[in-house]
Amino acid sequence: SVAVYCHSRNEVWLIGDCQCKIGECCFKNNKKIDSILSELRSFVLCSALRDGSSIKELQKRDIGREFIYPMLKRQYLWQNNLDDNSEYRYIVLDGFPVDYALIRIIPVGDRSIVLTGGTGLFTGLLPFVWFTNQPTNAGQMQNMVEFETSELPANFAFNPNYKETLTQNPDMFPSTPGNEVPGAIAYVDPNFKMPQVWRSNVNAEFQLPYGFMLSVGAMYTRDIYNVVQKNMNEKAPSGTYNEQPGRVYWTKNNYYDNPKTKTVIQLTNGDEKGYQYSFNAVLTKKFDFGFTGSFGYTYTMAKDMTANPGSSAASVWQNNVAVNSLNDPGVSYSLFSTPHRLIANASYEVAYANMKTTVSLFYTGYQQGRFSYTYSNDMNGDGNYSDLMYVPASKEEMTFVDIKDKQNNVTYSAVDQQEDFWNYVNNDSYLNDHKGQYVERASSLEPWIHRFDMKIAQDFYAKIGSRKYGIQVSLDMLNIGNLLNSKWGAYRSCGLQSYDNVRLLKTASKVGEPLTYQMNASSREVFQKNSKWDYTASTGSAWQMQLGVKFTF
């Protein structure tokens, strides 16, 4: 069920069993069958009380609900029933046609200010491959054997009765378990809960002078149950670096409690909770001569424990980034949150004879995404390339060593690396503001991208008998700016970028030894080239054009 406000008609539509409040008046669209059953349930319970039953007994066993339960199960017979006009019919949004006569339409009246909002708990799903990781990587009741054709017996053939095949070929298919644990195990926390959030929103529409409409809104979301993956086989760290505050490390090949089983991944809920909030404003103007335009802005802030960046249990855990253990990444910026987004559209429509021409232009501008600054190697020895970078408080705090080629020639001196790195830090607004600190996950923003799309539609109408028919021929030009200039509307990427990470540095020292560093480039020229955000040639950046035909009747 849903309550919908139609701006163009200034009406609220109650679709299904729902309600709304306009001013001081509450409007409902209850199902009659629910009213009848609730009265019947109440009658049964009241009768039981008069017969001597106590409230405590009825709380323990609700005989009223038991009485109406068979009828509750048969309510579906009236759901979206278009075959008769029974007063017990009701509608739901389930993908099937609904009877428009059962939609309650409520005129709003004065719409100089329209306020809408809501709050609720929402439970979602997760990629079910994370559940199927459990039976396929449980380390039990599994066996896979592979044979070349030449290794099979001459009479070997497919048999739908696989047990006969096992019995006839006992040497080919082992029947007793092995003595070694598998290299990876995945399981689900017995107390795991599906992801759930509490979400609230409020929106206000203001009718302004000269026919302008202003819509402003806000939304807040808080995690109730989030989803994380933890490696329960991770060993306690071996020590702490002196050169970075609180940075732990694991000595070589000493990061798993059981070295034969690398990852034992538990699908569970996180201890910390993420949150998201956003604000938006849209200004719209519709003119009498067929022109309509709007401009909007949205600000979003979102933080979570993890983006769960992977398809399998192990990859989700390994692809996280953190200062120390990936089991405790902490709450930080969400990879899916772009803080600023601009949208605009302009449309002109003219009707004549039995035709109509519409020309529309759409604009969107936003930051491409977020990324983290990480090291290009496993600097803390946990077996993963997932360590967030430390920003030194001063230029001299970090010790660089020369980069040499195979002939032992210096191609990038320590002095030049130190100079280039410090210049980069000073010219990056985030790094410059966080000297002496660790960078946060997904804390940095990629460059802005601005894209324009155009649509031209020509409609033709004809009335045949009592029915009106229409044909629309449309031309969509996506990212039309790129048609005029190869840099317009094109994405940009950094040469030091690996997925959602930009890797400026690597550690030159061995794990556990005093830290020394090198730039992630073979020379100064390579670093200066790769550290820039250059335009990319890809299908996502290119302009596209498509022709469409639509027939309506």
N, C-alpha and C positions, 0 to 999 in steps of 0.2 A: 504494500500500500504506500501511497505517496500523496502529499499535498503540494500542488504546483501553483505558483503565481504566474499568470499570463500578463505580461506588461502591456502588450498591444490591446488587449481586451479589458484590462483592469479588473481581472477576475481571479478568484482562487478556485482551483478544481480539486475536490476531494475524491481521489481515485482509490476505492477500497475502504477498508476499516481504518479511518484515521480522523484527525480533528485539527482545527486551527482556531486561533483567537484573533479577532479583528476588533480593535478598540477594547471595549469591556465585554464584548459578546463572544461566547464560545460556540463554535459550529462543529457538529459531529456528523459522521456518516456511518453509524454503527450497523452491524448486521442484525437483522431481526431475529435470526435463528440463535444468535448469541444471547440476545435479551431473553428469549424464551427459555433457553437452557440454564441461564444463570438464575432465573426465577425458580425453575424446577429444582435446581441444586439447593437453593436457599430453603425451599419448602421441605425437602428431604431432611436437611440438617436441623431445621426448626422442629420438625416432627420428632426427630431423634432426641432432641433436648427435652421436649415435653414427655417423652416416654421414659426419661430417667438417665439418658446418656450424659456424660460430663463433657465439657469443652476440651479437656485434656485428652479424653478418649477419641473425640472426633478429630483433634489435631493429629493424633497418631494414625488414625484410619479415617480418611475422608469418604464416608459412605455416600455423600452427595455427589462427589465427582465419580465414584464408582457407578452410581446409578445412571448418570448421563454419558458415561464414557462410550458405550456402543453407538450413541447418536453423534458424539464428537467425531468418531471415526468415519461416519457416513456423511459428514458435512460436504466432502468433496463432490458429492453428487450434484450440488447446487453451485459449485464453483465455475464461473464463466459459462453458465448453462444458457445457451441461446435458443433452446428448443421450445421452451414454454415461458409463460409470463407469471410463474409462481412468485409469491411474495417472499419466498425464502432464498431466492437467488442472490448471489453476491459476486463481486468482481475482485480479482487479484492480478498483479502484473507477473505473469508466468510465461509470456511469449505467445499466448493464444489470444484470439479476438475477444474483446470485451463489449458489453452492451453499454453504449454511450448514455442510455437513459438512466443508468445506475450511478453515473458520475454526478456528484452534487456540485453545482456551480453557484458560487457566492459572489455577488458584486461587491467590490471593495468600497466604492463611493469616492470621497475626496482622496486623490492620490498625490497631493503635493509632497507628502512624505509617506513612504511605504517601508515598514520595518519587518524584516523576516529573519529567522534564525532557528537554531536547533542544537541539540546535544544528544549524545548517545554513545554506547559501547559498540564497537565494530570488530568482529572476528573474521580473520581472513585465512588464506591457505599459504602453503609454501611449496617450493618445487618438490614434487613427490619422489624425485630421484634421491633426495636425502633420506627418505624412509626406506626406499629399496636398497640403499647402501647397507642397511642392517642385515637382511638375509643373505645378500651376496658377499658381504665381508664380515660375517659373524665368526669366522674361524672354525666353524663346526659344520658337519654334515655336507661337506662340499668335496667334489673331486672332479678334475678335468683331465682327460687323457686325449692325446692327439696322435694319429698314425698316418704315415704315408700309405698310399695305395699298395705299394709293394709289400708292406708289413702285414696286410690283412690276410686272413685265411681265404682259400679259394672259394669256399662256400659261404663267405660272409655276405649278408644282405640285410637290407632294412627289415626290421620286424616290429610291428606296432606293439607287440608284447615285449617290452624292454627287459622284463625279468628273465624271460627265456634266453635272451642274448647274454645276459650276465651269467646265467647258469652254464650255458654252453661254452663260454670263453672265460673261465675263472682267472686265467693267467693274464688276460688283457685288462681286466677291470678290477682293481684292488677292492677288497671288501672289508679291510680293517683300516682304522685311521692311522695317520702318520704320527711321528713322535716330535715333530717340530711345529712351532707356532707359525702362523702366516706373517707376512711382512707388513700387513695393515689390517686393522680391525675397526669396525664402525658399529656403534650401537646407539639406541635412543634412551635418554633418561626416563626412568619409569614415571617421574613426576612432570614430564614435559607437557606444556600447554601450547595449543595453537596460537599464533600471533594475534594479539588483541590490542586495540587502542581505545582511548577515550577521546572523542573529537567534538568540538563545539564551534559553531560559527554564527556570525551575525552580519546582516547586510542591510544597508539603508539606501533607498532611492529618493532623490530630491528632484522635484520639478522646478527648474530654474527659469528666470525670465528669458524671453526671446526663443522659447521652444527648446532650450537645452535640458538635457537630463544627466544628472550626476549620480553614479552608483559607487558607493564605498563599502568595503567589507573587510572582515577580519576572521581568521580561523586559527584555532589552537588545537594541537594534537599531543597527547601524552601516551607513551608506551605503557601498557599494562603487562603484557607478556611479549618480549622480543625473542629473537632466535639467534643463538650463537653456537659455534662449534669449538670444543675444547679438546686438546690432546692430553689425555689422562696419563700418558706414558712419558711426559716431559720430566726430566730430572731437575732437581734444584740447581741453580747456577753455581759455578765454581768459584767466582770471585767478583770483585767490583773494580772498574777502571778508576785510576786516580785522576786522569786527565778530563773526565766528563762526570758531572755530578750524578751519582746514583746509577750509572750505567753498568749493568751486570754482564758477565760473559760466561760461556761454557768452553772448557778446554776441548781439544780436538777429539771428535767422536765420543764425547762424554755428555751427550745431551738427552739420552733416553735411558730410563730405568731398566728397560729390557731391550738391549741392542738388537735382538733378533726381530722384534716387532717394532717397527719404526713409529708408526702412528696408531694410537688407540683413540679414535675420535668419538666424543660424546656429543650428540645433538641435544641441546638443553636450552633453558631460558637464561638470559643474562641477569646478573646481579644489579647492574645499573640500568637506568631507564633513559631512553632518548626522548626528544620532544621536537616539535615543529610549530612554527607560527608564521603567518603571512598576513600582509595588508595589501589591498588593491583598490584602485580607483579608476573608473571609466567615465569619460565625458562623451556624450552622444548628441548629435543634432541631425534632425530630419527636416529637409526643406520641401516646400510645396511643389517645386518644379522637378522633383525626381532625384535630387542629390541627397545622399546620406553619408555621414562621416562619423568616426569615433576615434578616440585616443585613450589608451589605458596604460597603467603602470602597476607592477606587482613587485613587492619586496618579500623575500622568503628567507627565513633562517631555520635550518634543520640540523639537528645533531643526533647521532646514534652510536651504538657500540661497534657496529660493523655493517658493511654493505654486503656481507656474505658473498665475496667475489669468486665464485667457482661453482662447478656443477657437481663435483664429488665431495665427500666429507673431507678428505685430506686436502684437496685443492682450496676449498673454502677457508680452511684454517691457515694454510701456507701462504695464501695470497693477501692476507691481512698485513698491515704494517703497524709497528709499535716501537716504543723506546726499548722495552725489555721483552718480557714473555708475551707471545701472541695469545696466550690464555687470558691475558688481562689487558686488552687494547685500550680500555677506558672510553668514555663518551667524548666524541669529537665531531667535527663537521661531517655531514652526510655527503657522499659523492654525488647524490642525486639532487642536490640543492644548488641552484643558481640564484644568487641573491637579487639580482636586478633583471627585470624583463619589461620591454616596451612592446606594445602592440598598437597598430593603427589600421584603419581601413577606410576607403572612400569608394562609393558606388554611385553610378548614375544610371537611371532607368528611364526609358522613354517608350511609350506605347502608341501605336498608330495602326489604323485599319484592324486587321486580324493578326497583328504581329507585335512583338516587344523586343527591344534591344537593351541589354544590360552590360555595362563595362565596370569591372571592379578591380581595385588595386589593394593588396594586403601587404602590410609591413610587420616584421618582427625583429627585434634586436635583443640580444642576450649574451652573457658570457658563456663560452662554449662548455665549460665544466670546471671541475676542481681537480687538483693534483697534490701530491705530497712530495717533499724533498727527502730522498733516501740515499743511502750509500749504494754503490754499484756492486759491492761484494758483501759477503757474510761477515760483518765486522764484529759481531758478538758471539759467533761460533755456535748458533743454535740450529744450524743446518738450513736456514732460509735466508733469502736475499730480501729482507723485510725490515730493515732498521732505519728509523727516522733519524734525520740529520741533527746534529748539535751545531748551533750557531755560536761561534766564539764571541766573547765579550770584547776582545781586542784583536788587532791584526797579528800580534806576536804570540797569541795564546796557542796557535796550532803550529806544529812542526811539519814542514813539507820536505820530501826527498826528491832528488832528481829522477826524471823519467828518461830511460835510455832505450836505444834500439838494440837489435840482436848483435850488432857489432860493438856494443858498449859505448856508443856515442850518445851524449846528452842531447835529447831532442826537446826537452821542456825542463828548464832549470827550476830548482826549488824556489828561487827568488821570484821568478816570473809567475809560477803557480800561486804563490802567496799573494802577489800583487793582483793577479786576475781574479782570484777568489774573493778578496776583500772588496774589489771594485764591484763585483757582482752583488755581494751582500749589500753594499751601500746603495746600489741602484734598484734593488728589489724592496718595495715598500714593506712587505711582510717581514722579510729577513732583517731589514734594518731596524724594525721595531721590536725584534725578539733576540737581540744580541745577549749572549750569556744564557740562553734558554734552548730547549728542544723545540723543533717545529711540531706543530700539531698535525694530526692526520687530516688530509684533504683541506688544509688551511689556505692554500694558494689558489688563485683564480686564473683560468686561461683567458686569452684575449677575447674581446667582443666580436660578434659576427652580426652583420646586418643583411637581411634578405627581403626581397620584394617578389611577390607573386601576382600575376595578372590573369583575369578570367574575362573572356568575352563570350556572351551567350545570346543566341538569336532564337526566339520562340515564334512558332507559327501555330495558329489556332484555327479550328474548323468545327462547325456544329453539324452533325449528321443525325437527323431525327431529333430525339430529345437529349442526346448525349454530346458533350463537348470533348473533342480530342485535341491533343497537342503534340508537337514535335519540337524538341530543342536540340540545336546544334551548338556545341560549345568548344572553345579553344582555351586550354589551360597552359600558361607559360610560367613554369616554376623557376624561382631564382632568376628572374629575368635580368637582373643587374649583371649577372655573370655573362650574359649574352653580349653586353656592351663592353665589359672590362673583365679580364680573366681573374682579377684580384677581388672584384666585388662579390660578396656573398660566398666567398671561399673560406673553408676552414684553415686554421693554422696549427702547426705542430712544432715541437721542439726536437732537435736532433739528439738531445740527451734524454728524451722521454721514453719510458717503457711502460706501456699501458697507462695507469693512473699515477705513475711516479716519474719525477725528474731526478736524475742521478748525477749530481755535480762531482761528487768525491768518491774515493775508495780509500780504505786503509792500506798502507804499505807494510805495516808491522804485522807480526803473527798474533793470533788471538791470545789475549792475556798479557802480552808485552806492552811496554809504554807506547802509546799511540803515535804513529806518524801517518802522514796523508799524502795522497797524490790526486791530481785532477783526473777526471774521467775522460781523458783525451791524450793523444800521443804527442801533441805539440800545441803551442799557443794559437797557431792559425786554425787548427782543427777545433779547439775549444771555442774560439770566437765565432766560428761558423756554426757549430752544433748548438751553441747556447742561445741562438736566435730562434724566434718563432716565425717560421716561414710558411708561405701559402702552400697548400698541398693540392696536387692534381688527382682528384678522385671523383667517382660518380656522385658522392655526397656533396661535392663542391660545384659540380657542373650544372649548367642550366638544362632544363628538360621541357619538352612540349608534348602535349597529348590532346587528341581530338576525340570528342565524345558526341554521341547521339542518344537522346532519350525520348521515348514515346510514352505519353500519358493518356489515360482514358478513364 
